[in-house]
Amino acid sequence: MTIQGENYKVTYHDGVISISGKLSLMLEDYEELETFFEKVIESQPHELILDIRNLEYLNSSGIKTICVSLILEAADIENLQMKILCSDRYTWQKETVPTFNDLMDDIKIVFE
């Protein structure tokens, strides 16, 4: 599965969601991404990796979408292992992503 906008790309393949580029949509424009995450969750993967190492920018509406539509929904799946791959290059990731630990027990956050 893939969705692509002018400045971003989101793909899902074999348990890995990759988001790259710059995501700065208005809150109501994140509906397509919410539906995308819903389909991923409905497939009930045993392991889920969110790779945002190439996501240069994500606004607060995007952070909310990831938290509510992906991480909190994933937290409801019994025995699901989730990992987030981050980059040390982007300040927003270093400041924001560690707070995702509060949303899901046993989530693994890896900075490279």
N, C-alpha and C positions, 0 to 999 in steps of 0.2 A: 504494500500500500504506500502511496505517496501523495502528498499535497504540496503544492508549490505556489508561492506568491512572488511578488516582484523582488523582494530582498531576502527571502528565506525558503528553506526546503525542509520538509519533515517526511521521514521514511520509517517504515516498520518492516523488518524482515528477521525471521528466526529469533524472536524474543528481544530484538534490539530496536529501540526507537532512537533515531538520530535526528537532531535538530541543528541546522546550521544557518548562518547568515545573521540577519537583524530582524527581530520580531517586535514590531511596535504598532500593533493594530489597536483600534478602539475596542472596548470591552465587548460590544455586540458583534464585532467582526471575528471573535474567537470561537463562534459557534461551530465552524467547520473543524477546528482543532479539537473541540470538546467531543464532537461526533467521532472523530478519528480515535481519540483515546478510549471512548466508549466501546468501539469495535475491538480494540486491543484487549481491553479488560474482559469483554464477552468471550474472547477466545480462551480465557482462563489459562494463561501460561503459568508454568511452575517457576520460571525465572524471568525477570524483566530487567533489562538494562536500558537506562536513559542516558544516551551519549550526547552531551551538550558541549563537548570540547571545542566545537567550531561555531558555537552560538555566541556571536560577538556582543549582542545586546538583546535584552528582554525587558520590556516595560512592566509596570506593576500589574496591569491586566493580564499579561502573559504569565507572570508568576502566579497570580491567583488561579488561572486556568490550569496550570500544571499541578498546583497544590490540591485544588478541589476535584478536578476532573480526572486526574491520574493518580496522584499519590494517595489521597484519602480513599479513593475507590480500590486501589491496589491493596491498601491496608485491610480491606474487608475480605480479601481472598485468603482463605486458610492455607498456610504453608507456602505462600508466595515469597520468594526471595527477590528483593529489588536492590539494584545498584545504580548509582548515578556517577557517570564519568565526567569530570570537570577539568577545566584548564586553569592553571595558575596565571595565565596571561590576562584574564579578564577580572577586573576588580569586582564587578557586580556578582560574579560567581563566588568569589572568596568571601564576600560579605553576606550574601543571601542564602546560598545553598546549604550551608551548615545548619540553618534553622529548620530545614526540612526534617531533621532528626526528630523534631517534636511531633511530626505528623504520622510517623509509622515506626513501630518497633522493628529493630534489626535492619533498618535500611543502611546500606553501605554507601558511603560517599568517598570517592577516590579522586584526588587532585593529581594531575600530571603536568 
